[in-house]
Amino acid sequence: MARVLHRRLLLLAAAVAIAASLLRPVTAVRPFVLVLSGDDFLKDSAAHPSLPSGDSAGADADEWDDFADDSPTADPLLSPSSWVPLLDPTSPSPSEDEPESPSGALFVAGARAMLSAASAGDEAAFATAAAQIEAAAAGGHPGAQSALAFLSGAGMTRPASRSRAFLLHKFAADAGDLQSKMALAYSYFRQEMYEEAVTLYAELAEAALTSSLISKEPPVIEPIRLHSGTEENKEALRKSRGEDDEDFQITEYQAQRGNAAAMYKLGLLYYYGLRGLRRDYGKAFNWFSKAVEKGDTRSMELLGEIYARGAGVERNYTEAYKWLTLAAKQQHYSAYNGLGYLYVKGYGVDKKNLTKAKEFFEIAAENKEAGGHYNLGVLYLKGIGVKRDVIRACNLFLHAVNAGQPKAIYQVAKLFQKGIGLKRNLHMATVLYKSVAERGPWSSLSRWALESYLKGDVGKALLLYSRMADLGYEVAQSNAAWILDRYGDESICMGENGFCTDMERHLRAHALWWQASEQGNEHAALLIGDAYYYGRGVARDYERAAEAYMHAQSQSNAQAMFNLGYMHEHGHGLPLDLHLAKRYYDQAVEVDSAARLPVMLALTSLWIRKNYAGSFLDFETQPNQVHFIDSLPEIFPIVEEWVEDVLMDEGNATILTLFACLVTVLYLRERQRRQVAAANPQQPDGAAI
């Protein structure tokens, strides 16, 4: 509704103003920032039973000892239910060391066939694959039960059943399936069952953090949003094409010519797997080493981290200490955090030294390094080398949380869950645990979904994004919904019987947009409002449209404010109230200056309605006249097509601009001639001016 309402008003001004004056679409969910007041802190938390003493060696100390040697026994990436070995031929199979069960073999065959069928758009093959997965689930395979729960919840090759999906996820989760635990935790979260949700998310968040220690991988990068508003996010997608991207090729050429900054950038791209590149620690190490030889000091710290992690090289704490020390001398303050960690653990140094560790953490924290804030907070929380100060620890953690430090987010979630230093708040604990859990290895599905989309394999991309949406990922929910809306005429959506009907596709997209809007996606809330306002895939319901716009408006969305003003102005789903309408219009301009022109026209309409009610100017009250603004949608597609195909063409736009300038000059010259003629009535025609 937002975009259409804006264009209705802009068409009143001029065709040229249509493209320039539309409100900018929302490109991403607003960043999360944790802000606490004094009421959130406990005044006396030093004696909490969950806090160990500084020299405790009991079970509680192990639970809170962030500096313990974490050595989990299983990698979640290699669990029997993981889809990664199915997507990546180079990934080791979980069944290499032990014989695979019949149900496990059936699940693997069915899952591979399902992915292949989604790529080919083969509804018969998809149904056959689903039957194989169902047979494996009947044999008790947790991965098959999890996949079948996903199919049942989405209504693929079977009637949609949330209750059956929940039951299957419960069976799989009880058998240890982490993806089903994610789905269950998200289901509890949506129902505000925080006692159940926080327990599952806490376990998953811990698995997400410890899995990086096994795989020696850097933090997971956030998924790419395929769309910007209702349009494809071309710039973000262009930058995600890996080695085919022109910018990457230029950087690689510069690095090969000896440019140290380009070498460092290439190292980062390979180390973190950015811009569509596969992680390659060997290449990252190679480029960082070459950059250091060329004098790039930033690469020293990364070399230290690589040696400490053993990522692509044999783990060597002595080398890690050497490179981190060199980086610290060049005032790369995050290197101080790494040095402090080595002194706490006693790795690569003569012996543990908590005094030096604290000094290094303080230097890092004073220079706004999130890891320094976090590690210093751990020392104060546990009283390691310092006097315990829980409130100070909480404040240090909060600095790190708002910088996005995953371990700090996990620690603050635990404080909220247990009521240590902070008042017990299960809702906040659940939200924070969820944000960490979503960084787990199961998030790698987003990479494969994006690769599939970039290769034109939209069916496979939709299936993978839908799977992640089932686990509660907001970006995946909006991506899957956008694909359903954009590619509705193609055979990519699997329904209850074969391909989706239009109704099935609309309802599935609607459900996904709704889930995304619940998680703070204001653009999704706008689309939900549009669906109810116009009756797209659902029955027209102005009141529910207003609810959705209210949800987007609560997130300071200018388009939602404009829509609410329009609905108050016309009494659609909201009371007819011109004063409230004006208030919402004014708020839209305050939030987004791009709303100035449509709001000005809307306020003009309000002024006419208020001062000339019942006159010929008030089309709303004239039964024999067509309301001009509301008649515009009938001609709008024609005008829009002309604007996009003719006006927005670069060459035509230049010609039309020059033509407009020429017309303006001719008009001004003609007006000047008439003014002179009026001032000299006796001057004969044809006389010089």
C-alpha positions as CSV (number, residue, x, y, z in Angstrom):
1,M,0.0,0.0,0.0
2,A,2.8,2.4,0.9
3,R,4.4,2.6,-2.6
4,V,1.0,2.9,-4.4
5,L,-0.3,5.6,-2.1
6,H,2.9,7.6,-2.6
7,R,2.7,7.3,-6.3
8,R,-1.0,8.3,-6.4
9,L,0.0,11.6,-4.8
10,L,3.1,12.1,-6.8
11,L,1.2,11.7,-10.1
12,L,-0.7,14.8,-9.1
13,A,2.5,16.8,-9.3
14,A,4.2,15.7,-12.5
15,A,5.3,12.6,-14.2
16,V,9.0,13.6,-13.8
17,A,8.5,13.7,-10.0
18,I,7.3,10.1,-9.7
19,A,10.7,8.5,-9.8
20,A,12.4,11.1,-7.7
21,S,10.0,11.5,-4.8
22,L,9.0,8.0,-3.7
23,L,9.9,7.2,-0.2
24,R,13.0,5.1,0.0
25,P,12.3,1.4,0.6
26,V,13.7,-0.2,3.7
27,T,16.9,-2.2,3.0
28,A,17.5,-4.0,6.3
29,V,16.2,-4.5,9.8
30,R,17.4,-1.8,12.1
31,P,20.5,-2.9,14.2
32,F,19.9,-4.2,17.7
33,V,21.3,-2.2,20.5
34,L,21.0,-3.2,24.1
35,V,20.3,-0.3,26.4
36,L,19.7,-0.9,30.2
37,S,18.6,1.4,32.9
38,G,19.5,1.3,36.6
39,D,16.4,-0.7,37.3
40,D,17.8,-3.7,35.3
41,F,20.8,-4.1,37.7
42,L,20.7,-5.9,41.0
43,K,22.0,-4.0,44.0
44,D,23.5,-7.0,45.7
45,S,24.6,-9.8,43.5
46,A,28.0,-10.7,45.0
47,A,26.5,-13.6,47.0
48,H,24.6,-15.3,44.2
49,P,24.9,-19.1,44.6
50,S,25.7,-19.6,40.9
51,L,28.9,-17.5,41.2
52,P,32.0,-19.5,42.0
53,S,34.7,-18.2,44.2
54,G,37.9,-17.0,42.5
55,D,39.8,-20.2,43.4
56,S,36.9,-22.6,43.1
57,A,37.5,-25.8,41.1
58,G,34.0,-27.3,41.4
59,A,31.3,-27.9,38.8
60,D,30.1,-24.3,39.1
61,A,33.6,-23.0,38.3
62,D,33.8,-25.1,35.2
63,E,30.4,-23.8,34.1
64,W,31.6,-20.2,34.4
65,D,35.2,-20.7,33.4
66,D,35.4,-19.0,30.0
67,F,39.1,-19.7,29.9
68,A,38.7,-23.5,30.2
69,D,40.0,-25.8,27.4
70,D,36.9,-26.4,25.4
71,S,37.1,-29.7,23.5
72,P,33.6,-30.8,22.5
73,T,33.4,-34.3,21.2
74,A,31.3,-33.7,18.1
75,D,31.2,-31.1,15.4
76,P,27.6,-30.0,14.6
77,L,28.5,-29.7,11.0
78,L,29.1,-33.4,10.9
79,S,26.0,-34.5,12.7
80,P,23.9,-37.1,10.9
81,S,21.2,-34.6,10.2
82,S,23.4,-31.9,8.7
83,W,22.7,-30.9,5.1
84,V,26.3,-29.6,4.6
85,P,27.8,-32.9,3.4
86,L,24.9,-33.1,0.9
87,L,25.7,-29.6,-0.5
88,D,29.5,-29.6,-0.3
89,P,31.2,-32.6,-2.0
90,T,34.5,-31.7,-0.3
91,S,32.9,-31.8,3.2
92,P,33.7,-35.0,5.2
93,S,30.8,-37.3,5.7
94,P,29.6,-38.1,9.2
95,S,29.5,-41.8,8.3
96,E,33.1,-42.2,7.2
97,D,34.2,-43.7,10.5
98,E,31.2,-45.9,11.2
99,P,28.8,-47.9,9.0
100,E,25.6,-46.0,8.0
101,S,22.3,-47.4,9.1
102,P,19.6,-48.3,6.5
103,S,17.4,-45.4,7.7
104,G,20.5,-43.1,7.4
105,A,21.3,-44.2,3.9
106,L,17.6,-43.7,3.0
107,F,17.6,-40.2,4.5
108,V,20.8,-39.2,2.6
109,A,19.4,-40.5,-0.7
110,G,16.1,-38.8,-0.1
111,A,17.6,-35.4,0.9
112,R,20.0,-35.4,-2.2
113,A,17.1,-36.3,-4.5
114,M,14.9,-33.5,-2.9
115,L,17.6,-30.9,-3.5
116,S,18.1,-32.1,-7.1
117,A,14.3,-32.1,-7.7
118,A,14.0,-28.5,-6.4
119,S,16.7,-27.4,-8.8
120,A,15.1,-29.2,-11.8
121,G,11.5,-28.2,-10.9
122,D,10.5,-31.8,-11.0
123,E,7.4,-32.3,-8.9
124,A,7.3,-36.1,-9.4
125,A,10.9,-36.5,-8.3
126,F,10.3,-34.2,-5.3
127,A,7.4,-36.3,-4.2
128,T,9.5,-39.5,-4.5
129,A,12.3,-37.9,-2.4
130,A,9.8,-36.8,0.2
131,A,8.5,-40.4,0.4
132,Q,12.1,-41.7,1.0
133,I,12.6,-39.1,3.8
134,E,9.3,-40.2,5.4
135,A,10.4,-43.9,5.3
136,A,13.7,-42.9,6.9
137,A,11.8,-40.9,9.6
138,A,9.6,-44.0,10.3
139,G,12.9,-45.9,10.9
140,G,13.7,-43.4,13.7
141,H,16.4,-41.3,11.9
142,P,16.5,-37.9,13.6
143,G,17.6,-36.0,10.5
144,A,14.8,-37.5,8.5
145,Q,12.3,-36.6,11.2
146,S,13.6,-33.1,11.2
147,A,13.3,-32.8,7.4
148,L,9.9,-34.3,7.4
149,A,8.8,-31.8,10.1
150,F,10.0,-29.0,7.7
151,L,7.9,-30.5,4.8
152,S,4.8,-30.9,7.0
153,G,5.0,-27.4,8.4
154,A,5.4,-25.9,4.9
155,G,2.8,-28.1,3.3
156,M,5.1,-29.7,0.7
157,T,3.8,-32.9,-0.8
158,R,1.3,-33.2,2.1
159,P,-1.3,-31.1,3.9
160,A,0.3,-28.4,6.0
161,S,0.2,-29.4,9.7
162,R,1.9,-27.3,12.4
163,S,1.0,-29.8,15.1
164,R,2.6,-32.7,13.2
165,A,5.6,-30.6,12.4
166,F,6.0,-29.8,16.1
167,L,5.7,-33.4,17.1
168,L,8.3,-34.5,14.6
169,H,10.7,-31.8,15.6
170,K,10.2,-32.9,19.2
171,F,11.1,-36.5,18.4
172,A,14.2,-35.3,16.4
173,A,15.3,-32.8,19.1
174,D,15.0,-35.5,21.8
175,A,17.3,-37.6,19.7
176,G,19.9,-34.8,19.6
177,D,19.1,-33.1,16.3
178,L,20.3,-29.5,16.6
179,Q,18.3,-28.1,13.7
180,S,15.1,-29.4,15.2
181,K,16.1,-27.8,18.5
182,M,16.4,-24.5,16.6
183,A,13.0,-25.0,15.2
184,L,11.5,-25.9,18.5
185,A,13.1,-23.0,20.3
186,Y,11.8,-20.6,17.7
187,S,8.3,-22.1,18.0
188,Y,8.4,-21.6,21.8
189,F,9.8,-18.1,21.3
190,R,6.9,-17.1,19.0
191,Q,4.4,-18.4,21.6
192,E,6.2,-16.5,24.4
193,M,7.0,-19.7,26.2
194,Y,10.3,-18.3,27.4
195,E,11.1,-21.0,30.0
196,E,11.2,-23.6,27.3
197,A,12.8,-21.4,24.6
198,V,15.6,-20.1,26.8
199,T,16.7,-23.6,27.8
200,L,17.0,-24.7,24.1
201,Y,18.6,-21.5,22.9
202,A,21.2,-21.6,25.7
203,E,22.3,-25.0,24.6
204,L,22.4,-24.0,20.9
205,A,24.3,-20.8,21.7
206,E,26.9,-22.8,23.5
207,A,27.2,-25.2,20.6
208,A,27.5,-22.3,18.2
209,L,30.4,-20.8,20.2
210,T,32.2,-24.1,20.8
211,S,31.8,-25.3,17.2
212,S,34.2,-22.5,16.0
213,L,36.9,-23.9,18.3
214,I,36.6,-27.3,16.6
215,S,36.5,-26.0,13.0
216,K,38.9,-23.2,13.8
217,E,36.7,-20.8,11.8
218,P,36.3,-17.0,12.3
219,P,32.8,-15.6,13.2
220,V,30.0,-16.4,10.8
221,I,29.1,-13.5,8.5
222,E,25.5,-12.3,8.4
223,P,23.4,-13.6,5.5
224,I,22.8,-11.4,2.4
225,R,19.3,-9.9,1.9
226,L,18.2,-10.6,-1.6
227,H,15.9,-7.6,-1.9
228,S,15.9,-3.9,-1.1
229,G,12.3,-3.1,-0.4
230,T,10.4,-4.8,-3.3
231,E,13.4,-4.7,-5.7
232,E,16.3,-7.0,-6.1
233,N,19.3,-5.9,-4.0
234,K,21.6,-5.7,-7.1
235,E,24.6,-4.1,-5.4
236,A,24.8,-6.6,-2.6
237,L,24.3,-9.5,-5.0
238,R,27.0,-8.1,-7.3
239,K,29.5,-8.0,-4.4
240,S,28.7,-11.7,-3.5
241,R,29.8,-13.3,-6.8
242,G,33.2,-14.3,-5.5
243,E,36.0,-14.5,-8.0
244,D,33.7,-13.5,-10.8
245,D,33.1,-10.1,-9.2
246,E,34.9,-7.3,-11.1
247,D,36.0,-5.6,-7.9
248,F,37.6,-8.8,-6.7
249,Q,39.5,-9.2,-10.0
250,I,40.8,-5.7,-9.7
251,T,41.9,-6.3,-6.1
252,E,43.6,-9.5,-7.2
253,Y,45.4,-7.8,-10.0
254,Q,46.7,-5.1,-7.7
255,A,47.8,-7.7,-5.2
256,Q,49.7,-9.6,-7.8
257,R,51.4,-6.3,-8.8
258,G,52.7,-5.9,-5.2
259,N,50.1,-3.7,-3.6
260,A,50.3,-4.4,0.2
261,A,46.8,-3.1,0.9
262,A,45.3,-5.3,-1.8
263,M,47.1,-8.3,-0.4
264,Y,45.7,-7.6,3.0
265,K,42.2,-7.2,1.6
266,L,42.5,-10.5,-0.4
267,G,43.6,-12.2,2.8
268,L,40.5,-11.0,4.7
269,L,38.2,-12.1,1.9
270,Y,39.6,-15.6,1.9
271,Y,39.9,-15.8,5.7
272,Y,36.3,-14.8,6.5
273,G,34.8,-16.1,3.2
274,L,33.4,-12.7,2.3
275,R,31.7,-11.6,-0.9
276,G,30.8,-15.1,-2.1
277,L,34.3,-16.5,-1.7
278,R,34.8,-20.0,-0.2
279,R,36.9,-19.8,2.9
280,D,40.5,-20.8,2.1
281,Y,42.9,-20.5,5.0
282,G,45.8,-21.5,2.8
283,K,45.3,-18.5,0.5
284,A,44.5,-16.2,3.4
285,F,47.8,-17.2,5.1
286,N,49.7,-16.7,1.9
287,W,48.4,-13.2,1.2
288,F,48.8,-12.1,4.8
289,S,52.4,-13.3,4.7
290,K,53.1,-11.4,1.5
291,A,51.4,-8.3,2.9
292,V,53.7,-8.4,5.9
293,E,56.7,-8.7,3.7
294,K,55.5,-5.5,1.9
295,G,55.2,-3.7,5.3
296,D,51.5,-4.1,6.0
297,T,51.3,-4.2,9.8
298,R,47.6,-5.1,10.0
299,S,48.3,-8.5,8.6
300,M,50.6,-9.3,11.6
301,E,47.6,-9.6,13.9
302,L,45.8,-11.9,11.5
303,L,48.9,-14.1,11.2
304,G,48.9,-14.3,15.0
305,E,45.3,-15.4,15.1
306,I,45.8,-18.0,12.4
307,Y,48.7,-19.6,14.3
308,A,46.6,-19.5,17.5
309,R,43.6,-21.1,15.8
310,G,45.7,-23.5,13.7
311,A,43.6,-22.4,10.7
312,G,45.3,-23.7,7.6
313,V,48.6,-24.1,9.5
314,E,49.8,-26.2,12.4
315,R,48.8,-24.5,15.7
316,N,51.8,-22.7,17.2
317,Y,51.3,-20.4,20.2
318,T,54.9,-19.3,20.1
319,E,54.4,-17.9,16.6
320,A,51.0,-16.5,17.6
321,Y,52.7,-14.6,20.5
322,K,55.4,-13.3,18.2
323,W,53.0,-11.9,15.6
324,L,50.6,-10.5,18.1
325,T,53.4,-8.7,19.9
326,L,54.6,-7.1,16.6
327,A,51.0,-6.0,15.8
328,A,50.6,-4.5,19.3
329,K,53.8,-2.5,18.9
330,Q,52.2,-1.0,15.8
331,Q,49.2,0.1,17.9
332,H,46.7,-2.5,16.6
333,Y,44.9,-2.7,19.9
334,S,42.9,-5.8,19.3
335,A,46.2,-7.6,19.3
336,Y,46.5,-6.7,23.0
337,N,43.4,-8.7,23.6
338,G,45.0,-11.7,22.0
339,L,48.1,-11.3,24.1
340,G,46.1,-11.0,27.2
341,Y,44.3,-14.3,26.4
342,L,47.7,-16.1,25.9
343,Y,48.9,-14.9,29.3
344,V,45.6,-16.0,31.0
345,K,46.0,-19.5,29.4
346,G,49.8,-19.6,29.6
347,Y,50.1,-20.4,25.9
348,G,53.2,-19.3,24.0
349,V,54.6,-17.6,27.1
350,D,56.8,-18.8,30.0
351,K,53.9,-19.0,32.5
352,K,50.4,-17.6,33.2
353,N,50.5,-14.0,34.3
354,L,47.1,-12.6,35.3
355,T,48.6,-9.1,36.0
356,K,49.9,-8.8,32.5
357,A,46.7,-10.2,31.1
358,K,44.6,-7.6,32.9
359,E,46.9,-4.8,31.7
360,F,46.6,-6.0,28.1
361,F,42.8,-6.3,28.3
362,E,42.6,-2.8,29.8
363,I,44.6,-1.4,26.9
364,A,42.3,-3.1,24.4
365,A,39.2,-1.9,26.2
366,E,40.4,1.7,26.6
367,N,40.8,1.7,22.8
368,K,37.2,0.5,22.2
369,E,38.2,-3.1,21.4
370,A,35.2,-5.3,22.1
371,G,37.2,-8.4,23.0
372,G,39.1,-6.4,25.6
373,H,35.8,-5.3,27.2
374,Y,34.6,-8.9,27.2
375,N,37.7,-10.6,28.6
376,L,38.1,-7.9,31.3
377,G,34.5,-8.4,32.2
378,V,35.2,-12.2,32.7
379,L,38.0,-11.4,35.1
380,Y,35.8,-9.1,37.2
381,L,32.8,-11.5,37.1
382,K,34.9,-14.4,38.4
383,G,37.4,-12.5,40.5
384,I,40.3,-13.8,38.5
385,G,43.4,-11.7,39.5
386,V,41.1,-8.9,40.6
387,K,38.4,-8.3,43.3
388,R,35.1,-9.5,42.1
389,D,32.8,-6.7,40.9
390,V,29.7,-8.0,39.2
391,I,28.2,-4.6,38.3
392,R,31.5,-3.6,36.6
393,A,31.6,-6.9,34.8
394,C,28.0,-6.3,33.5
395,N,28.9,-2.9,32.2
396,L,32.0,-4.2,30.4
397,F,29.9,-7.0,28.9
398,L,27.4,-4.4,27.7
399,H,30.1,-2.5,25.8
400,A,31.1,-5.7,24.1
401,V,27.5,-6.7,23.4
402,N,26.7,-3.4,21.5
403,A,29.9,-4.0,19.4
404,G,28.5,-7.4,18.4
405,Q,30.9,-9.6,20.4
406,P,29.2,-13.1,20.4
407,K,30.7,-14.4,23.7
408,A,29.6,-11.2,25.4
409,I,26.1,-11.6,24.1
410,Y,26.1,-15.2,25.4
411,Q,27.4,-14.1,28.8
412,V,24.8,-11.3,29.3
413,A,22.1,-13.7,28.3
414,K,23.3,-16.1,31.0
415,L,23.3,-13.2,33.5
416,F,19.7,-12.4,32.6
417,Q,18.7,-16.1,32.7
418,K,20.2,-16.7,36.1
419,G,19.6,-13.2,37.6
420,I,23.3,-12.5,38.4
421,G,24.1,-8.8,38.4
422,L,21.0,-8.2,36.3
423,K,17.4,-8.8,37.2
424,R,16.1,-12.1,35.9
425,N,14.5,-11.5,32.5
426,L,13.9,-14.6,30.4
427,H,12.6,-12.7,27.4
428,M,15.8,-10.7,27.1
429,A,17.9,-13.8,27.8
430,T,16.0,-15.7,25.0
431,V,16.5,-12.9,22.5
432,L,20.2,-12.7,23.2
433,Y,20.8,-16.5,23.2
434,K,18.9,-16.7,19.9
435,S,21.2,-14.1,18.3
436,V,24.2,-16.2,19.2
437,A,22.6,-19.5,18.3
438,E,21.9,-18.2,14.8
439,R,25.7,-17.9,14.3
440,G,26.0,-21.6,14.6
441,P,27.3,-23.9,11.8
442,W,23.7,-24.6,10.6
443,S,23.7,-21.0,9.3
444,S,26.0,-22.1,6.5
445,L,22.8,-23.1,4.6
446,S,22.5,-19.4,3.8
447,R,25.7,-19.5,1.8
448,W,24.5,-22.4,-0.3
449,A,21.1,-20.7,-0.8
450,L,22.8,-17.5,-2.0
451,E,25.1,-19.4,-4.3
452,S,22.1,-21.2,-5.8
453,Y,20.3,-17.9,-6.4
454,L,23.3,-16.3,-8.0
455,K,23.6,-19.3,-10.4
456,G,19.9,-18.9,-11.3
457,D,18.9,-22.1,-9.4
458,V,15.9,-20.3,-7.7
459,G,14.1,-23.5,-6.8
460,K,17.0,-24.8,-4.7
461,A,17.5,-21.3,-3.2
462,L,13.9,-21.2,-2.2
463,L,14.1,-24.6,-0.5
464,L,17.2,-23.8,1.5
465,Y,15.9,-20.4,2.5
466,S,12.6,-22.0,3.5
467,R,14.5,-24.5,5.6
468,M,16.4,-21.7,7.4
469,A,13.1,-19.8,7.8
470,D,11.7,-22.9,9.7
471,L,14.7,-22.5,12.1
472,G,13.8,-18.9,12.8
473,Y,16.2,-16.8,10.7
474,E,14.5,-13.5,9.8
475,V,16.6,-12.8,6.7
476,A,15.8,-16.3,5.3
477,Q,12.1,-15.7,6.0
478,S,12.1,-12.4,4.1
479,N,14.3,-13.9,1.3
480,A,12.0,-16.9,0.8
481,A,8.9,-14.7,0.9
482,W,10.4,-12.3,-1.6
483,I,11.3,-15.2,-4.0
484,L,7.7,-16.5,-3.8
485,D,6.3,-13.0,-4.7
486,R,8.9,-12.3,-7.4
487,Y,9.0,-15.7,-9.1
488,G,5.3,-16.6,-8.7
489,D,4.8,-17.7,-12.3
490,E,7.7,-20.2,-12.3
491,S,7.7,-23.8,-11.2
492,I,9.8,-23.5,-8.0
493,C,7.2,-23.7,-5.2
494,M,6.2,-27.2,-4.1
495,G,2.7,-27.4,-2.7
496,E,0.4,-30.1,-1.3
497,N,-0.1,-31.7,-4.6
498,G,2.5,-30.8,-7.2
499,F,3.4,-27.2,-7.7
500,C,1.9,-24.5,-5.6
501,T,-1.4,-23.0,-6.6
502,D,-1.6,-19.2,-6.6
503,M,-3.4,-19.4,-3.2
504,E,-0.8,-21.7,-1.7
505,R,2.0,-19.4,-2.9
506,H,0.2,-16.3,-1.5
507,L,-0.5,-17.9,1.8
508,R,3.0,-19.2,2.2
509,A,4.6,-15.8,1.3
510,H,2.1,-14.1,3.7
511,A,3.1,-16.4,6.6
512,L,6.8,-15.8,5.9
513,W,6.4,-12.1,5.7
514,W,4.4,-12.2,9.0
515,Q,7.1,-14.1,10.8
516,A,9.8,-11.7,9.5
517,S,7.7,-8.7,10.7
518,E,7.4,-10.3,14.1
519,Q,11.2,-10.2,14.3
520,G,11.5,-6.5,13.5
521,N,11.5,-6.4,9.7
522,E,9.5,-3.2,9.1
523,H,9.3,-3.8,5.3
524,A,7.7,-7.2,5.9
525,A,5.1,-5.5,8.1
526,L,4.3,-3.0,5.3
527,L,3.8,-5.9,2.9
528,I,1.5,-7.6,5.3
529,G,-0.5,-4.4,5.6
530,D,-0.6,-4.2,1.8
531,A,-1.9,-7.7,1.6
532,Y,-4.8,-7.0,3.9
533,Y,-5.5,-3.6,2.5
534,Y,-5.8,-4.8,-1.1
535,G,-6.9,-8.4,-0.4
536,R,-3.8,-10.0,-2.0
537,G,-3.9,-13.7,-1.2
538,V,-6.1,-13.0,1.9
539,A,-9.5,-11.5,2.5
540,R,-9.5,-7.7,2.5
541,D,-9.4,-6.5,6.1
542,Y,-8.6,-2.8,6.7
543,E,-8.4,-3.4,10.5
544,R,-5.7,-6.0,10.2
545,A,-3.9,-3.8,7.6
546,A,-3.9,-1.0,10.2
547,E,-2.4,-3.4,12.8
548,A,0.4,-4.3,10.5
549,Y,1.1,-0.6,9.6
550,M,1.0,0.2,13.3
551,H,3.7,-2.5,13.8
552,A,5.9,-0.9,11.1
553,Q,5.2,2.6,12.5
554,S,6.4,1.5,15.9
555,Q,9.8,0.9,14.3
556,S,9.8,4.5,13.0
557,N,8.9,3.6,9.4
558,A,7.9,6.7,7.4
559,Q,5.8,4.8,4.9
560,A,3.8,3.2,7.6
561,M,3.1,6.6,9.1
562,F,2.0,7.9,5.8
563,N,-0.3,4.9,5.3
564,L,-1.9,5.4,8.7
565,G,-2.5,9.0,8.0
566,Y,-4.2,8.1,4.7
567,M,-6.4,5.5,6.5
568,H,-7.4,8.1,9.1
569,E,-8.1,10.6,6.4
570,H,-10.5,8.2,4.6
571,G,-11.8,6.2,7.5
572,H,-10.4,2.9,6.2
573,G,-10.1,0.5,9.1
574,L,-9.4,3.4,11.5
575,P,-11.7,6.2,12.7
576,L,-12.2,9.1,10.3
577,D,-10.0,11.7,12.1
578,L,-8.4,14.5,10.1
579,H,-6.3,15.7,13.1
580,L,-4.7,12.2,13.6
581,A,-4.2,12.0,9.8
582,K,-2.2,15.3,9.9
583,R,-0.2,14.1,12.9
584,Y,0.9,10.9,11.0
585,Y,1.7,12.8,7.9
586,D,3.9,15.2,9.9
587,Q,5.6,12.3,11.6
588,A,6.4,10.8,8.2
589,V,8.3,14.0,7.2
590,E,10.1,14.1,10.5
591,V,11.4,10.5,10.1
592,D,12.2,10.7,6.3
593,S,12.6,14.0,4.4
594,A,11.9,12.1,1.2
595,A,8.2,12.1,2.3
596,R,8.0,15.9,2.0
597,L,6.3,16.1,-1.5
598,P,3.7,13.4,-1.0
599,V,2.9,14.7,2.5
600,M,2.6,18.2,1.2
601,L,0.0,17.0,-1.4
602,A,-1.8,14.9,1.3
603,L,-1.9,17.9,3.6
604,T,-3.4,20.0,0.7
605,S,-6.1,17.4,0.4
606,L,-6.8,17.6,4.1
607,W,-7.0,21.4,3.9
608,I,-9.5,21.2,1.1
609,R,-11.5,18.6,2.9
610,K,-11.6,20.7,6.1
611,N,-12.3,24.1,4.5
612,Y,-14.3,23.2,1.4
613,A,-16.2,20.1,2.6
614,G,-19.2,19.5,0.3
615,S,-18.0,21.8,-2.4
616,F,-17.0,20.7,-5.9
617,L,-13.4,20.6,-4.7
618,D,-14.2,17.8,-2.2
619,F,-14.5,14.9,-4.6
620,E,-15.1,12.6,-1.6
621,T,-18.6,14.0,-1.0
622,Q,-19.7,14.2,-4.6
623,P,-21.6,11.0,-5.6
624,N,-21.7,11.9,-9.3
625,Q,-18.0,12.6,-9.6
626,V,-15.1,10.2,-9.7
627,H,-12.6,10.7,-6.8
628,F,-9.5,11.7,-8.7
629,I,-6.9,10.2,-6.4
630,D,-8.6,6.9,-6.0
631,S,-9.1,6.6,-9.8
632,L,-5.4,6.8,-10.4
633,P,-4.6,3.1,-9.8
634,E,-6.5,2.3,-13.0
635,I,-4.2,4.4,-15.1
636,F,-1.2,4.1,-12.9
637,P,0.2,0.9,-14.6
638,I,0.3,2.6,-17.9
639,V,2.0,5.7,-16.6
640,E,4.4,3.5,-14.5
641,E,5.4,1.5,-17.6
642,W,6.0,4.7,-19.6
643,V,8.1,6.1,-16.8
644,E,10.2,2.9,-16.4
645,D,10.6,2.2,-20.2
646,V,10.9,5.7,-21.6
647,L,11.7,8.3,-18.9
648,M,14.1,6.2,-16.9
649,D,16.2,5.2,-19.9
650,E,19.4,7.1,-19.5
651,G,19.4,8.6,-23.0
652,N,15.7,9.5,-22.9
653,A,16.1,11.1,-19.5
654,T,18.8,13.4,-20.8
655,I,16.8,14.4,-23.8
656,L,13.7,15.0,-21.7
657,T,15.7,17.1,-19.3
658,L,17.1,19.2,-22.1
659,F,13.6,19.5,-23.5
660,A,12.2,20.6,-20.2
661,C,14.9,23.2,-19.9
662,L,14.1,24.5,-23.4
663,V,10.4,24.7,-22.7
664,T,11.2,26.6,-19.4
665,V,13.4,29.1,-21.3
666,L,10.8,29.6,-24.0
667,Y,8.1,30.1,-21.4
668,L,10.1,32.7,-19.5
669,R,11.0,34.5,-22.7
670,E,7.3,34.6,-23.8
671,R,6.2,35.9,-20.3
672,Q,8.9,38.6,-20.5
673,R,7.6,39.6,-24.0
674,R,4.0,39.8,-22.8
675,Q,5.0,41.9,-19.8
676,V,6.9,44.4,-22.1
677,A,4.0,44.5,-24.5
678,A,1.6,45.2,-21.6
679,A,3.9,48.1,-20.4
680,N,4.1,49.6,-24.0
681,P,0.6,49.3,-25.5
682,Q,1.3,51.8,-28.3
683,Q,4.4,49.9,-29.5
684,P,3.5,48.4,-32.9
685,D,3.7,44.6,-33.4
686,G,7.1,43.5,-34.8
687,A,9.0,46.4,-33.1
688,A,12.3,45.5,-31.4
689,I,12.0,44.7,-27.8
